[in-house]
Amino acid sequence: MMLYGSLTSPFVRKCRITAMEAGLADRLDFVLTVVMDDAGDHPNPLNLVPSLETDEGELILDSRVICDYLAAQGRNDALADGAAWEDRTLAAMADGLMDRAVAVALEQRRPESRQSEDWQFRRINAIRNTLPELERRLPVDFTPGAIALVCALGYLDLRHDDLDWRSGHAAMADWFAARAQRLSVAETEPPA
Ligand SMILES: N[C@@H](CCC(=O)N[C@@H](CS)C(=O)NCC(=O)O)C(=O)O
């Protein structure tokens, strides 16, 4: 299987962690992919990472479907918790936070005169409003929702230090620190 992605994308990190947790790391070839220069040397016509090409040459999108596919290929009961509505909602909420946080970071890369203050405000507000909701849903097991949450918070650490997400969310900070010890999480830590 070939996973196309970058080392900093939280969506790609979800897939890499899921592959490791499913015991599939040695079956996955990682293809480092740059999407921002529109070179297009990867199979996703939407020009987004991640994408997965199966051993049969099938294209699988997007990160949530790729994670479901990898979980189904491997053997790990906690990953099967992705069938529970609560955990799927947690995963969707964490993915939504990633969408917002990636959009803020991309906007910050545009020339300052072309950045939209209103949109940045709306996105950052959404992130701030979602943090307490996530904290109410901290899972005990390392489920798909937990993996998504680790990646979302890790991305805030990478790109949005200024949001100081730990402040006022001590329980989530402790939860995150404990999960950061896991091999799959430590080994996929994004480069600064
Ligand atoms: N819903 C998609 C989101 C993927 C996504 O937004 N990827 C970002 C990287 S973090 C990307 O490829 N951005 C390139 C662009 O916006 O042109 C998924 O879950 O895979």
The ligand as a Gaussian input file, in Angstrom:
#p B3LYP/6-31G(d) Opt

LIG

0 1
 N      -10.947000      15.990000       4.473000
 C       -9.570000      15.760000       4.069000
 C       -8.729000      16.982000       4.435000
 C       -7.304000      16.861000       3.928000
 C       -6.560000      18.197000       3.975000
 O       -7.148000      19.282000       4.209000
 N       -5.253000      18.139000       3.717000
 C       -4.427000      19.324000       3.690000
 C       -3.117000      19.074000       4.429000
 S       -3.339000      19.160000       6.148000
 C       -4.033000      19.643000       2.255000
 O       -3.732000      18.741000       1.508000
 N       -4.048000      20.932000       1.884000
 C       -3.620000      21.381000       0.596000
 C       -4.459000      22.487000       0.056000
 O       -5.339000      22.980000       0.787000
 O       -4.250000      22.849000      -1.095000
 C       -9.060000      14.478000       4.754000
 O       -9.580000      14.140000       5.826000
 O       -8.185000      13.800000       4.187000

